[in-house]
Structure formats: structure tokens, C-alpha cells
Amino acid sequence: MNKELAIKVENISKCYRIGLKENMHDSLGASILHFFENPLQNYRKYRSLYQFDDLRPDGDNPPDVLWALKDVSFEVKKGEVVGIIGVNGAGKSTLLKILSKITFPTGGSVTIRGRISSLLEVGTGFHPELTGRENVYLNGTILGMRKKEIERKFEEIVDFSGVERFIDTPVKRYSSGMKVRLAFAVAAHLEPEILVIDEVLAVGDAQFQKKCMDKMKDVGQRGRTVLFVSHNMQAITRLCPRAILLNDGQVLAEGPSCEMVSFYLNSEGGAKPEKVWPDLFQAPGDDVIRLCALRARAVDGRVTRVVNISQPVSIELEYEVLQSGYEFEIYFKLINGEGIDVFQSIDNDPSWRKKSRPIGRYVSRAWIPGDLLAEGMYVINPRVRNRFWVDDALGIQVVDPMDGVGARVDTVRDIPGVVRPLLKWETEFVPRKVASH
């Protein structure tokens, strides 16, 4: 394994048997008695749970077999922060459980170089009967840390989690939010080489989620490896330079997080970055003008849904004029994810303003400058006054990679507001005038 790699996954697959009914018993003795009542039948049943030798992810499998992962391969370098995205059931959590050695793959291999700390489910790794304090020491010991190392980090962990009052209370009495706060604090502060975080952070409140995001960014900047699963695409693009897209247990694509998020969102429904009406007479409009297509384009001309907050994006309206002698007021509204009208922009090209247009095909294009919009989801509603309008026709997501440029400068805190313009600031030193006597 290359010394630069922290994780190497080679053709791993994971198979489960589904639909097998299990009988619950009150004691170990009852379970043993049940087994020996019909030993041959029970032996075959239990053996079938783990018998996968003749099964293949791409083969004909019995209906009770589910392949959660199918020949997944990828590499993660030391110090990389990588996002893992995909729909529910894509295999994300199964993959993290294999990496965390909670379960083992049916086939393939995983090589990990470094101490790994995982936060996958509420309360994972906590003994419910032990206090918060005891669980901190237990987790540190499992990670191979000495008592003095844990003691050095203990106050920082408790302070970050915000459970000071309950640190000597058994964890079974904690709320799910308290468990998550303490579990994340333990996972992030005990200095693992590799930190694995699942969507469990969604349980916490918004303020704590922000603390977690800032901490994960800090962990990544310190040269540690982070794997982060989330349905929050803003968090993925903000934290992770690279992302892996899973679908149906397979790696569908991997690359820059903005591109992977765009790929994922475009395949998931909702407002798209392109809308085309192939049949002109089914398109919005009337017998004078009809809309043919709408597109959001990046600077390089490609249609895109995900827009870097510092980069401009063009909104393109393609339409057909069916009768000459008419003037048109073409415009669109931009509406944010909270339903607020951010602005309205009217076609002000002097070549056609207040002029009739001959019959033919036209494209009107407006550029939204970079460093204007705040991060978030937006929809575009195109209109031609007194002719047609289309609601929620186009969708874009503005993402902030937090790279230290633009209106954010070098702050990591949330920046409120409907827009986030990059304004020109000037500061000058004003010498104090000395009074004359």
C-alpha cells in the first residue's frame, strides 16, 4: 500500500440475507433448548445466514439476498477530507461500518493505515450503564491512548460537548442530542489519524452542528483524514474538496465535490439547471411567442446546477417569435430557498429594448455576478409580460467552499443575509491632531 494513502478499498462487497424470521428467547438456556429441538433444520437456517460462497453481486441471486455494496473501490490519501453522498439505501452507512470494523465485507479487502475513530449512530461505542466520564476514558483506551493522554484532553471534550452537569450520570439517561454531542466530542478530540462521521450529526441542534462543521474543518487542516457522509450538500461542498457518489451499492462517480453534488442533485429530481420543451406548441407561451428552453451556465459554458459563490452564472432563455411586429419585456425572478424574492432582472439589451422583433429563434442571456448571492438553493421563474410565466422552472445551488476568498474573507462563522456581496472597503490611518498652545 502506498505510504501516502490512509485508506485503500479494493472491490469490497457486502451481502445480507433478508426476510429470515428470528425467534426471540428469554434466556440463553431457552435458545439452546430451541436449537436442539430440531438441530438439523436450525443448523441449516443459521448456516445460511453466512453462506455466500456461491453468490455474486452481478449474478442470479435468491430473492432473500441483498447486496448492500457491489465491488466498491477507492483510495483516500492521508490528510484528505472526503465526502460520501448518495440516496438512502445507496450503501453509505454499510461502507462506513466496514471501514470502522463494525461489520466485515463479504468480498474484497480494506487496508487502513492509522488509528480510526467513528461516529455512526447515536450512542455508538458508549456503554449505557457507564457514566459520561467513564465512557470518555473507555473510548480513549479502545483507541490505544494512555490515561495521561485522555486526561489532557478531558476538559476540552467536556467543554465542547456541553454536558458538564451530566458527565457523571449514566449515559442511558442522556437524550439522543446529549449522546451525539459527547460522542462527537470524543471522536474529534482524541486525535485519531482517521475520523469517520455519518449523518448522525443531524440529531444535534443547529448551533452544535455548526460547531461540529468547524471542528471537522479544523481536523482536516491539521493533516488528519476525514470521511463524512451527509445529505447536506452545502456541508459537503464546504468541508470536502473531493466526494464519492454511491448509487445502488456501487461507486457511480468520484471527483471534485462541487461536480459530484451537481451530478447527484441533477439525478434526484426537483428544479433542474436545464429545461427544454421539444414540442414548441406544448411550450409556455401563446401564438406570438413561446419559450423553447431555459439553462443555467457556468463561466466555461457548461450547464450546471452547482455554482461556486465567487463565480458568475448565466441564466439563458431561448424562445421563438412566431409573429412579427411585437415588443417584449423579458425578465426573470430569482427566489431563494425560503421563498423570498431576491431580485427581478429585465432584459435591458439596447439592441432590442422597446423594439419589435422579426419572426425567428432568440437567446437572451443575463449574467449574475459572483460574490453577490448568499449560499443556498434558488429557483428561477422566467416571464414575458402579458404572454407567459413559468414557476420553479430552473434551479441552482450556490455553494461556499470557504477557501478564504470572496466576501467571506477568512471568517468561518455563518454569514446571514439574503445576499452576500463583495464590497470594496478602504481603511486609512488618521493621525491625531496635536493641539497647539
C-alpha positions in Angstrom: 0.0 0.0 0.0 1.3 3.4 -1.0 2.6 5.3 2.1 0.7 8.4 1.0 -2.6 6.5 1.4 -4.7 6.4 4.6 -7.5 4.1 3.2 -7.5 1.7 0.3 -10.7 -0.1 -0.6 -10.4 -2.9 -3.2 -13.6 -4.5 -4.7 -15.4 -4.8 -1.4 -19.0 -6.2 -1.5 -21.4 -6.8 1.3 -24.3 -9.3 1.2 -27.1 -9.7 3.6 -29.9 -12.3 4.0 -33.3 -10.7 4.4 -36.7 -11.9 5.4 -35.5 -14.6 7.8 -37.7 -14.7 10.9 -35.8 -14.9 14.2 -37.4 -16.3 17.4 -36.6 -14.3 20.5 -36.0 -16.2 23.7 -35.9 -15.0 27.3 -32.7 -16.8 28.3 -29.6 -18.5 26.9 -31.0 -21.8 28.1 -34.2 -21.3 26.1 -32.2 -20.5 23.0 -30.0 -23.7 23.4 -33.2 -25.8 24.0 -34.8 -24.4 20.9 -31.8 -25.2 18.8 -31.7 -28.9 19.9 -35.4 -29.4 19.4 -34.7 -29.5 15.6 -30.9 -29.4 15.2 -30.7 -30.1 11.5 -33.3 -27.5 10.5 -31.8 -24.9 12.8 -28.2 -25.6 11.7 -29.2 -25.1 8.0 -31.0 -21.9 8.9 -28.2 -20.3 10.9 -25.6 -21.5 8.4 -27.5 -19.9 5.5 -27.1 -16.5 7.2 -23.4 -16.5 6.4 -23.1 -18.8 3.4 -22.3 -16.6 0.4 -19.7 -18.6 -1.4 -21.8 -19.3 -4.5 -23.3 -15.7 -4.7 -22.0 -12.8 -6.8 -23.1 -9.2 -6.9 -23.7 -9.5 -10.7 -25.1 -13.0 -10.7 -28.5 -14.6 -10.3 -29.2 -14.5 -6.5 -32.1 -15.8 -4.4 -34.8 -13.3 -3.5 -33.7 -13.2 0.1 -30.2 -11.9 -0.8 -29.4 -8.2 -0.7 -26.1 -6.8 -1.9 -25.6 -3.6 0.0 -22.2 -3.0 -1.7 -21.0 -4.3 -5.0 -17.3 -4.2 -5.9 -16.6 -0.8 -4.4 -13.0 0.5 -4.9 -11.4 3.9 -4.0 -8.4 5.4 -2.2 -8.1 8.2 0.3 -4.8 9.9 0.9 -3.5 11.0 4.3 -4.9 14.4 5.2 -7.8 14.3 2.7 -11.3 15.3 3.7 -13.7 13.2 1.5 -17.5 13.4 1.4 -19.7 10.3 0.6 -23.1 11.1 -0.9 -26.0 9.2 -2.3 -29.7 8.4 -1.8 -30.9 6.4 1.2 -30.0 2.8 0.6 -27.1 3.6 -1.6 -24.7 1.8 0.7 -23.1 4.7 2.5 -23.6 3.6 6.1 -22.7 0.0 5.3 -19.4 1.2 3.8 -18.6 3.2 6.9 -19.4 0.3 9.2 -16.9 -1.9 7.2 -14.3 0.8 7.4 -14.9 1.1 11.2 -14.7 -2.7 11.5 -18.3 -2.9 12.9 -19.1 -5.4 10.2 -16.9 -7.2 7.6 -17.2 -7.4 3.8 -18.4 -10.5 2.1 -15.7 -10.0 -0.5 -12.8 -7.7 -1.3 -10.3 -6.0 1.1 -9.8 -2.9 3.1 -6.4 -1.5 4.2 -6.3 1.3 6.7 -3.2 3.0 7.9 -3.7 4.9 11.2 -6.0 5.0 14.2 -9.6 5.4 13.3 -12.4 7.0 15.3 -16.0 6.7 14.1 -19.4 8.3 14.9 -22.0 6.3 13.0 -25.1 6.1 15.2 -26.5 7.7 18.3 -24.7 6.2 21.3 -22.3 4.0 19.2 -19.4 3.0 21.3 -21.0 4.0 24.6 -21.8 1.6 27.4 -25.2 2.7 28.7 -24.6 1.8 32.3 -21.3 3.8 32.5 -21.2 7.5 33.1 -20.2 10.0 30.5 -16.8 10.3 32.2 -16.2 6.6 32.2 -17.2 6.3 28.6 -14.7 9.0 27.6 -11.9 7.0 29.2 -13.2 3.8 27.7 -13.3 5.2 24.2 -9.8 6.6 24.6 -8.5 3.3 25.8 -10.1 1.5 22.8 -8.2 3.9 20.6 -5.0 2.9 22.2 -4.5 6.1 24.2 -2.8 6.3 27.6 -4.6 7.6 30.6 -2.5 10.8 30.7 -3.3 11.5 27.1 -7.0 11.2 27.8 -6.7 13.3 30.9 -5.0 16.0 28.9 -8.0 16.2 26.5 -10.8 15.5 29.0 -11.7 19.1 29.9 -11.7 20.1 26.2 -14.0 17.2 25.4 -16.5 18.0 28.1 -16.5 21.7 27.3 -17.1 21.1 23.6 -19.9 18.7 24.3 -21.7 21.0 26.7 -22.7 18.1 29.1 -20.7 19.2 32.1 -23.6 18.9 34.5 -24.3 15.3 33.4 -20.7 14.0 32.9 -21.1 11.7 36.0 -24.6 10.5 35.0 -25.0 7.1 33.3 -25.3 7.6 29.5 -28.5 5.6 29.4 -30.2 8.7 30.9 -28.8 11.0 28.2 -31.1 12.4 25.5 -30.1 11.5 21.9 -28.8 15.0 21.4 -26.6 14.8 24.5 -25.2 11.4 23.3 -24.4 12.8 19.9 -22.6 15.9 21.4 -20.5 13.8 23.7 -19.8 11.1 21.1 -18.7 13.7 18.5 -16.5 15.5 21.1 -14.8 12.2 22.0 -14.3 11.2 18.3 -12.9 14.5 17.2 -10.7 15.4 20.2 -9.0 12.1 20.9 -6.7 12.8 18.0 -7.4 9.8 15.6 -5.5 9.7 12.3 -8.8 9.0 10.6 -12.2 10.4 11.6 -15.4 8.8 10.2 -18.7 10.7 10.6 -22.1 9.6 9.4 -25.3 11.6 9.1 -25.8 11.2 12.9 -25.0 14.9 13.3 -28.5 15.7 12.1 -29.8 14.9 15.6 -28.0 17.9 17.1 -29.3 21.4 17.2 -28.2 24.0 14.6 -25.6 25.7 16.8 -23.9 22.4 17.7 -24.0 21.3 14.1 -22.0 24.4 13.2 -19.5 23.7 16.0 -19.1 20.2 14.5 -18.5 21.5 11.0 -15.9 23.9 12.2 -14.2 21.2 14.2 -14.1 18.8 11.2 -12.6 21.5 9.1 -10.0 22.1 11.8 -9.3 18.4 12.0 -8.8 18.3 8.2 -6.5 21.3 8.3 -4.3 19.6 10.9 -3.5 16.9 8.3 -5.9 14.2 9.6 -8.1 12.2 7.3 -11.9 12.7 7.4 -14.7 10.7 5.8 -18.0 12.5 6.0 -21.4 11.2 5.0 -24.2 13.7 4.7 -27.4 14.7 2.8 -26.5 18.3 3.5 -24.9 19.3 0.2 -23.7 22.7 1.5 -21.8 20.9 4.2 -20.2 18.5 1.7 -19.1 21.3 -0.6 -17.9 23.4 2.3 -15.8 20.7 4.0 -14.8 18.3 1.3 -12.6 19.1 -1.7 -13.5 15.6 -3.0 -16.6 13.5 -2.9 -17.6 9.9 -3.8 -21.1 9.3 -5.2 -22.7 5.9 -4.3 -25.7 4.5 -6.0 -27.2 1.1 -5.6 -24.1 -0.1 -3.7 -21.7 1.0 -6.4 -19.4 3.9 -6.9 -21.2 5.9 -9.6 -18.6 8.7 -9.8 -15.9 10.4 -7.7 -14.2 13.8 -8.1 -14.4 17.4 -7.0 -17.2 17.8 -4.5 -19.0 20.6 -6.5 -19.1 18.4 -9.6 -20.3 15.4 -7.6 -23.0 17.4 -5.8 -24.2 18.8 -9.2 -24.3 15.2 -10.6 -26.2 14.0 -7.6 -28.7 16.8 -7.5 -29.4 16.6 -11.2 -30.3 13.0 -10.9 -32.5 13.5 -7.9 -35.5 15.4 -9.2 -36.6 18.9 -8.3 -35.8 22.0 -10.3 -33.0 21.3 -12.8 -30.4 23.6 -14.3 -31.9 23.0 -17.8 -35.4 22.8 -19.0 -36.2 22.1 -22.7 -39.6 21.9 -24.4 -39.0 19.8 -27.6 -42.6 20.3 -28.8 -42.9 24.1 -29.4 -46.7 24.1 -29.2 -46.6 22.4 -25.8 -44.2 25.0 -24.5 -45.2 28.0 -22.4 -46.4 31.0 -24.4 -49.1 31.9 -27.0 -49.4 32.3 -30.8 -47.0 35.2 -30.7 -44.0 33.9 -28.6 -43.1 30.6 -27.0 -40.4 29.6 -24.6 -38.1 26.8 -26.0 -35.5 26.3 -23.3 -34.0 27.6 -20.0 -30.5 27.0 -18.9 -28.1 27.9 -16.1 -24.5 28.0 -17.4 -21.1 28.3 -15.7 -18.3 30.5 -16.9 -17.0 27.7 -19.2 -20.3 27.3 -20.9 -21.4 24.1 -19.3 -24.9 23.6 -17.9 -24.6 23.5 -14.1 -26.7 23.3 -11.1 -24.0 23.9 -8.5 -22.4 27.4 -8.6 -19.3 28.5 -6.7 -20.3 31.6 -4.7 -17.4 33.6 -6.2 -18.1 32.6 -9.8 -20.7 34.2 -12.2 -23.5 32.2 -13.6 -25.7 33.0 -16.7 -29.4 32.5 -16.9 -30.3 31.7 -20.5 -33.8 32.0 -22.1 -34.3 30.5 -25.6 -37.5 31.4 -27.3 -39.3 31.5 -30.6 -41.1 34.6 -32.0 -44.0 33.3 -34.1 -45.4 36.7 -35.2 -43.6 39.9 -36.1 -44.4 43.4 -35.0 -44.4 42.9 -31.3 -42.3 44.3 -28.4 -41.5 42.0 -25.5 -40.5 42.6 -21.9 -38.5 39.5 -21.0 -37.4 39.0 -17.4 -37.0 36.5 -14.6 -37.3 36.4 -10.8 -34.8 34.8 -8.6 -36.3 33.3 -5.4 -34.3 31.7 -2.5 -35.0 28.6 -0.6 -37.1 30.5 2.0 -39.4 31.7 -0.8 -38.0 35.3 -0.7 -37.8 37.2 -3.9 -34.1 38.1 -4.1 -34.4 40.2 -7.2 -36.0 40.6 -10.6 -34.0 41.3 -13.7 -35.3 42.6 -17.0 -33.7 42.2 -20.5 -32.0 45.6 -21.0 -30.1 44.9 -24.2 -30.3 48.2 -26.1 -30.3 46.4 -29.4 -33.9 45.1 -28.8 -35.2 47.2 -25.9 -38.6 48.7 -26.9 -38.2 47.3 -30.5 -40.4 44.8 -32.3 -38.7 41.5 -33.2 -38.8 39.6 -36.5 -40.0 36.0 -36.6 -37.3 33.6 -35.5 -35.3 32.0 -32.7 -33.6 34.1 -30.0 -31.5 33.6 -26.9 -31.5 36.2 -24.1 -28.8 35.8 -21.5 -28.3 37.5 -18.2 -25.1 37.2 -16.0 -25.4 37.0 -12.3 -22.0 38.1 -10.9 -20.0 36.1 -8.5 -19.9 37.3 -4.9 -23.5 38.5 -4.9 -25.7 35.7 -3.8 -25.6 34.0 -0.4 -25.1 30.3 -0.4 -28.2 28.2 -0.7 -30.9 26.9 -3.2 -32.5 29.2 -5.7 -35.3 28.9 -8.3 -35.7 31.0 -11.4 -39.1 32.0 -12.7 -38.9 33.2 -16.4 -41.6 35.6 -17.7 -42.6 37.6 -20.7 -45.0 40.3 -19.6 -48.6 39.6 -20.6 -47.5 36.5 -22.5 -46.4 33.7 -20.1 -44.7 32.9 -16.9 -43.2 29.6 -15.5 -42.8 29.0 -11.8 -39.9 27.0 -10.4 -38.6 26.3 -13.9 -34.9 26.3 -13.1 -32.9 25.5 -10.0 -29.3 26.3 -8.9 -27.4 25.8 -5.7 -24.8 28.4 -4.7 -22.1 26.8 -2.6 -19.3 28.3 -0.5 -16.1 26.3 -0.5 -14.7 28.5 2.4 -11.4 29.0 0.6 -10.6 32.3 2.1 -11.6 34.4 -0.9 -14.7 36.5 -1.7 -17.0 38.2 0.8 -16.3 35.6 3.5 -12.6 36.7 3.6 -11.2 34.4 6.3 -14.1 34.1 8.8 -15.6 30.6 9.4 -18.8 31.7 11.1 -22.2 31.8 9.4 -22.9 34.9 7.4 -26.6 35.9 7.5 -28.4 37.7 4.8 -30.4 37.3 1.6 -27.3 38.3 -0.5 -23.6 38.3 0.2 -22.0 41.0 -2.0 -18.2 41.6 -2.1 -18.0 45.3 -1.3 -14.9 47.4 -1.7 -13.6 48.5 1.6 -10.9 51.2 2.3 -9.2 51.9 5.6 -6.8 54.7 6.3 -4.9 55.8 9.3 -5.9 59.2 10.5 -3.2 60.9 12.6 -4.4 62.6 15.7 -4.0 66.3 15.5 -1.9 67.8 18.3 -3.4 70.9 19.8 -1.1 74.0 19.5 -0.6 76.1 22.6 
